[in-house]
Each structure stands twice: as structure tokens, then as C-alpha cells.
Amino acid sequence: MRHMKRIGGVAALTAVALTMAACSAGGDGGGGADAAACAPSEGDVTLTFTSWIPGIEDAVAIWNEANPEIQVEVQTGPSGNAGTYQNFFNQLEAGNAPDLGQIEYDAIPNFRVQDGLEDLAACEEIVAAEDQFVDWTWGQVTLGTDSEVYGVPQDSGPMALFYRSDLFEQNGIAVPTTWAEYRDAAVKVRELGGYITNFSQSDINQFAGFVWQGGGEWFTNSGDEWTVDLTSDVSTTVADYWQDLIENDLVSVYPPWTDEWNNAYNSGEVWTWNSAVWGANSIASGAPDTAGKWSVAPSPQWEAGQAAAGNWGGSSIAVFKGTEHLYEAAKFALWLNSSEEALTSLNETAAIYPATKAGLELPVLQEGVEFYGGQKIYEVFAEAAGQVNPDFVWGPTMTQTYADVSDGFKAAISGDGTLADALADGQAKTIAALEAQSIPVAN
């Protein structure tokens, strides 16, 4: 995986931050973190931590056994946009947020604007760890600044094509290398009674990954102003492509992460999934009867011969505003996302693809994966990671943007409007949300 430069676009959030209170406990209000805020607590400490990562309890257990003076109680829940983020916002408002939480990179600006995160730059160990992380992931948690840190990077989500290699081979269908070939394959798969993939009504960050791969951007800024462009030519092309597949019954439309969705993959009804590296675990756990029948290939390209990849997800561990144990929380977050034992555990239980440079060399990532017929699938994702545009910018209201676009996608699935209509409506509502928060908009 190549080392990517910081995403400078999100630095515009700094202008927004000028209107808010200092973001670290004891902060000086001038953008610098107060080191005294990150002093060790007296006596034993128990931290609360919320995550949705499968098997996260195993990694936490390793920490708890080695650190009796700093115990971590982990609570699991649905993925961020499926409910955990809203829970976090509610808890922050009520003053009872956990000490730490799982937050994807695209949601960090949202929590930052709401003044919900501690600035970890107050902790010397965090600042000193910058060089351990792949450059672009560090840029995601610093929002392009040089003096603030709002989480410890955990992983990234380069995308590739999971596919039922046995079904493609048995039926003489070539693995598609372009999106045009993918549609042709979809027709053949449908004639055989299956679907080439499932179109998600709610994973708008997956759709954003398709736009990302195509070279599109949803947010840009010039200084202190944001431009929202969910209806760019690239976004429209992607929307029209999937609209065609939906209207022609070439893709299933099961709600994702449900028993119905799992069964579609487990039964062989659905043949592929364009997903991120962490999806390896989702298929293995949701479709156990298909072990050994899957493979991974590069994502289809819009033009033959291109080599571009999207990114879906990637998370950090953030410390919420109001914690009484910043030092201990930061210490645990750094261990969880940088130690070999923790990263190995997270990969084995959830196919987490580390954000640390050393983590990319973990022995577990160099091995063949039994569920995928012994294929060294992480080689495909390592190549994809180097093809992800590092300059894609997330806006400061992504949770709201995702929710609004998802509402439109669900309507389009039922025949009420189109995916392109949903993007246009999402853009209008995003602009309104930015303006309501006094965030400058150039549109």
C-alpha cells in the first residue's frame, strides 16, 4: 500500500471550529491542546468503549489481561449509520457518552462540528505515533491540521470484487473487468435464476465508494466555503448505471445486514459483492455454507485498462468529550490500533486491514485465506489501496447526507423516483443543513 498524502480539503473545518469552544478538556482555545489534560488518573480505571466490529471483545480481552489497572468494558451495537452514531449524539447531549467509540473517517467531521470529541494532541504518545500510520489515514483523524488529533486510525477500506468463482467457472461466465462487462454478466446470471449482486438501499458510503472510484467528489472547499456536488457527472453516471440494473431486475434489493441478505449469499442466489476489504469477514460469517467457493478480483473499471479503486469505510477509535480518563483512553486506543497482537486479532475476527505501516506487513496478511480457497486475498486489496484517490473529501454533515440519500434510494427501489433524484434531493438537504449550522456554502 502506497503512503498517501493528507487530505487537505478537510482543513476548512478549522474555520468552522473558530466559532466553537476549545475541543480538548482544558484546551486553551487557540488550537493547541493542553498537555495537562492528558495526565494519568489516580488509582484503577474502568473505561467504556462502544464498537460494532465483530470479535472486538477478543482484542479487548487481551488488553484487560495485561492491564489490570486499566480495564475496558466493551459494548457492541449496530454499525455507525445503522444507529450507533445517533446513539452517540444522544449520549453526548445527555452527558453520558462512553469514554471511547468507533467512528468511521467520514463521520469524524460530523462529530467535530458538534464539538463531541476530545483532542488527543494533548497526549504525547499519540502525537509521537503519527509516523506509525499510513499518511492519508492520519490525515483523516487530524482533518488536515497539524495541531489537532480526533482519533487513532484503525483501518482502511479499499474495495474489490468478491465473487463466486465456482459459479462463474461452472457456467462459463468470465469474471468482469469493466462495468460494461459486469452488466453483461448480470444478464447471464439472471437467466440462470440468480442475481449478480445486491443493491444496498442504505449503504450510501458504498455508493460513495463507486463515485470515488470514478473520480468524482461530493464535497470540495475553497478556504472557508464548502461546495456540495452529489449530482456531478460522475455521480449521475454511477446512479444511472445502477438504476438500469434495478429497473431490469438484474440485481436483488434486499435490506443489507439482514438474515434475508445473508441467505441470498449463502444460497448462491447472489454471486458477487463489490465491497471493502473488511467484507471478507461479512461473507464468511453470513454465508458459511459457501466456504472455499469465493475469490477476490480487482473492481470492474469504467474504461478497459484503467486501475482505480474506491474506498468504503475505514474507522478510528475516538475519545468522547467529557471523559474523565483521557490519558488511559488514548493509551488503549493507540494499543488497539498499533500493537501486533491487537491487529492480528482484529484481522482474524473481522478482516480488519490495519492503518499502520507495520500492520500491513503482519504475517496474517501474507497468508492464504481458507474461506477463499486459499487465495492470498490481501494482495488484491493491497494493490487496490494504492489505487484509491487520497484527495476525496468528506463533508461535515455526512451522517445527515447519508440518511437523506438513503431515504431517496429506498423510494427509488419501490418505484418512486430514481437514484439520481435521490442524489439531487440529498444535495439540497445537505446544503440546507450546512446553512442551518452557519457553515459557509458556495453553492
Backbone hydrogen bonds, N-H to C=O, Kabsch-Sander energy under -0.5 kcal/mol:
donor,donor_aa,acceptor,acceptor_aa,energy
4,M,2,R,-0.6
8,G,6,R,-1.2
10,V,7,I,-0.7
11,A,8,G,-1.9
12,A,9,G,-1.6
13,L,10,V,-2.0
14,T,11,A,-2.1
15,A,12,A,-1.1
16,V,12,A,-1.0
17,A,13,L,-2.4
18,L,14,T,-0.9
18,L,15,A,-0.6
19,T,16,V,-1.9
20,M,17,A,-1.9
27,G,24,S,-3.2
28,D,32,G,-1.2
35,A,33,A,-0.7
37,A,34,D,-1.9
38,C,35,A,-1.7
39,A,36,A,-1.0
45,V,69,E,-2.7
47,L,71,Q,-3.3
49,F,73,E,-2.4
50,T,100,L,-1.8
51,S,75,Q,-2.2
56,I,53,I,-1.9
58,D,55,G,-1.5
59,A,55,G,-0.9
60,V,56,I,-2.3
61,A,57,E,-2.3
62,I,58,D,-1.4
63,W,59,A,-1.7
64,N,60,V,-2.8
65,E,61,A,-2.0
66,A,62,I,-1.3
67,N,63,W,-1.6
70,I,67,N,-1.5
71,Q,45,V,-2.5
73,E,47,L,-3.4
74,V,72,V,-0.6
75,Q,49,F,-3.0
77,G,51,S,-1.0
82,A,79,S,-1.1
83,G,80,G,-1.4
84,T,79,S,-1.4
85,Y,80,G,-2.6
86,Q,80,G,-0.5
87,N,83,G,-2.0
88,F,84,T,-2.4
89,F,85,Y,-2.6
90,N,86,Q,-2.5
91,Q,87,N,-2.7
92,L,88,F,-2.7
93,E,89,F,-2.1
94,A,90,N,-1.9
95,G,91,Q,-1.1
96,N,91,Q,-2.4
99,D,48,T,-0.6
100,L,48,T,-2.2
101,G,318,A,-2.1
102,Q,50,T,-1.9
103,I,316,S,-2.5
105,Y,314,G,-2.3
107,A,104,E,-1.5
108,I,104,E,-0.9
108,I,105,Y,-0.8
111,F,107,A,-1.9
112,R,108,I,-2.7
113,V,109,P,-2.6
114,Q,110,N,-1.3
115,D,112,R,-1.7
116,G,111,F,-2.6
118,E,319,V,-3.0
120,L,118,E,-0.8
120,L,149,V,-3.4
122,A,119,D,-1.2
123,C,120,L,-2.2
124,E,122,A,-0.6
126,I,123,C,-0.6
127,V,123,C,-1.9
128,A,124,E,-2.5
129,A,125,E,-0.7
129,A,126,I,-1.0
130,E,127,V,-1.3
132,Q,129,A,-2.2
133,F,130,E,-1.7
134,V,355,A,-3.2
137,T,134,V,-1.0
138,W,134,V,-1.7
139,G,135,D,-1.9
140,Q,136,W,-1.1
141,V,137,T,-1.1
142,T,138,W,-1.3
143,L,139,G,-0.9
144,G,139,G,-1.2
145,T,142,T,-1.9
150,Y,141,V,-3.0
152,V,317,I,-2.0
154,Q,315,S,-3.1
155,D,315,S,-1.3
156,S,353,Y,-1.5
157,G,313,G,-0.6
159,M,310,G,-2.3
160,A,275,S,-2.7
161,L,297,A,-3.4
162,F,160,A,-0.7
162,F,273,W,-2.6
163,Y,295,S,-2.5
164,R,271,W,-2.1
165,S,163,Y,-1.5
165,S,293,K,-0.7
166,D,293,K,-1.3
168,F,164,R,-2.2
169,E,165,S,-2.3
170,Q,166,D,-2.7
171,N,167,L,-1.7
172,G,169,E,-1.3
173,I,168,F,-2.5
174,A,172,G,-0.5
179,W,301,Q,-2.3
182,Y,178,T,-1.9
183,R,179,W,-1.8
184,D,180,A,-2.0
185,A,181,E,-2.6
186,A,182,Y,-2.0
187,V,183,R,-1.8
188,K,184,D,-1.6
189,V,185,A,-2.7
190,R,186,A,-2.2
191,E,187,V,-1.9
192,L,188,K,-0.9
192,L,189,V,-0.5
193,G,190,R,-1.7
194,G,189,V,-2.4
195,Y,269,E,-3.1
196,I,250,L,-1.1
199,F,252,S,-3.1
200,S,198,N,-0.6
204,I,202,S,-2.0
206,Q,203,D,-1.0
207,F,203,D,-1.4
208,A,204,I,-2.5
209,G,205,N,-1.3
210,F,206,Q,-1.5
211,V,207,F,-2.0
212,W,208,A,-2.9
213,Q,209,G,-2.4
214,G,210,F,-1.7
215,G,212,W,-1.5
216,G,211,V,-2.5
220,T,227,T,-2.0
222,S,225,E,-1.9
224,D,222,S,-1.1
225,E,222,S,-1.1
226,W,440,P,-2.2
227,T,220,T,-3.4
229,D,218,W,-3.0
232,S,229,D,-0.9
236,T,232,S,-2.7
237,T,233,D,-2.4
238,V,234,V,-2.5
239,A,235,S,-2.7
240,D,236,T,-2.9
241,Y,237,T,-2.0
242,W,238,V,-2.1
243,Q,239,A,-2.4
244,D,240,D,-2.1
245,L,241,Y,-1.5
246,I,242,W,-2.4
247,E,243,Q,-2.8
248,N,244,D,-1.6
249,D,246,I,-1.8
250,L,245,L,-3.0
251,V,245,L,-0.7
252,S,197,T,-2.1
258,T,255,P,-0.7
262,N,258,T,-2.6
263,N,259,D,-2.7
264,A,260,E,-1.6
265,Y,261,W,-1.3
266,N,262,N,-2.9
267,S,263,N,-2.5
268,G,265,Y,-0.6
269,E,264,A,-1.1
270,V,264,A,-2.2
271,W,195,Y,-2.2
272,T,196,I,-1.6
273,W,162,F,-2.3
275,S,160,A,-1.7
275,S,273,W,-1.1
277,V,158,P,-1.2
279,G,276,A,-2.1
280,A,277,V,-1.7
281,N,278,W,-1.2
282,S,278,W,-0.9
283,I,279,G,-2.3
284,A,280,A,-1.7
285,S,281,N,-2.6
286,G,282,S,-2.1
287,A,283,I,-2.7
290,T,287,A,-1.8
291,A,288,P,-1.3
292,G,371,F,-2.7
293,K,290,T,-2.2
294,W,371,F,-0.8
295,S,163,Y,-2.3
297,A,161,L,-2.4
301,Q,177,T,-2.2
306,Q,303,E,-2.1
309,A,387,Q,-1.7
312,W,157,G,-3.1
313,G,311,N,-0.5
316,S,103,I,-2.5
317,I,152,V,-2.0
318,A,101,G,-2.5
318,A,316,S,-0.6
320,F,99,D,-1.9
320,F,318,A,-0.5
321,K,116,G,-2.6
323,T,320,F,-1.6
327,Y,39,A,-0.5
329,A,325,H,-2.6
330,A,326,L,-2.7
331,K,327,Y,-2.3
332,F,328,E,-2.3
333,A,329,A,-2.5
334,L,330,A,-2.3
335,W,331,K,-2.1
336,L,332,F,-2.9
337,N,333,A,-1.4
338,S,334,L,-0.7
338,S,335,W,-1.1
339,S,335,W,-2.3
343,L,339,S,-2.6
344,T,340,E,-2.4
345,S,341,E,-1.9
346,L,342,A,-2.6
347,N,343,L,-2.0
348,E,344,T,-2.3
349,T,345,S,-2.0
350,A,346,L,-2.1
351,A,347,N,-1.9
352,I,346,L,-1.3
355,A,154,Q,-1.5
357,K,132,Q,-2.7
358,A,132,Q,-0.5
360,L,356,T,-1.1
361,E,358,A,-1.7
362,L,359,G,-1.7
365,L,362,L,-1.6
366,Q,363,P,-1.6
367,E,364,V,-0.6
369,V,375,Q,-2.3
370,E,368,G,-0.6
372,Y,369,V,-1.1
373,G,370,E,-1.5
374,G,369,V,-2.3
375,Q,369,V,-0.5
375,Q,372,Y,-1.8
377,I,375,Q,-1.9
379,E,376,K,-1.6
380,V,376,K,-0.6
380,V,377,I,-0.8
381,F,377,I,-1.5
382,A,378,Y,-2.1
383,E,379,E,-1.8
384,A,380,V,-2.1
385,A,381,F,-2.6
386,G,382,A,-1.1
387,Q,384,A,-1.9
388,V,385,A,-0.9
389,N,309,A,-0.6
392,F,389,N,-1.0
398,M,395,G,-0.7
401,T,397,T,-2.4
402,Y,398,M,-3.2
403,A,399,T,-1.9
404,D,400,Q,-2.5
405,V,401,T,-2.5
406,S,402,Y,-2.7
407,D,403,A,-2.0
408,G,404,D,-1.6
409,F,405,V,-2.5
410,K,406,S,-2.6
411,A,407,D,-1.7
412,A,408,G,-2.3
413,I,409,F,-2.3
414,S,410,K,-1.3
415,G,412,A,-1.4
416,D,411,A,-2.9
417,G,415,G,-1.0
422,A,418,T,-1.9
423,L,419,L,-1.9
424,A,420,A,-2.1
425,D,421,D,-2.5
426,G,422,A,-2.5
427,Q,423,L,-2.4
428,A,424,A,-2.1
429,K,425,D,-2.3
430,T,426,G,-2.1
431,I,427,Q,-2.4
432,A,428,A,-2.0
433,A,429,K,-2.2
434,L,430,T,-2.5
435,E,431,I,-2.5
436,A,432,A,-2.1
437,Q,433,A,-1.1
437,Q,434,L,-0.6
438,S,435,E,-1.6
439,I,434,L,-2.7
442,A,226,W,-3.7
443,N,226,W,-0.7
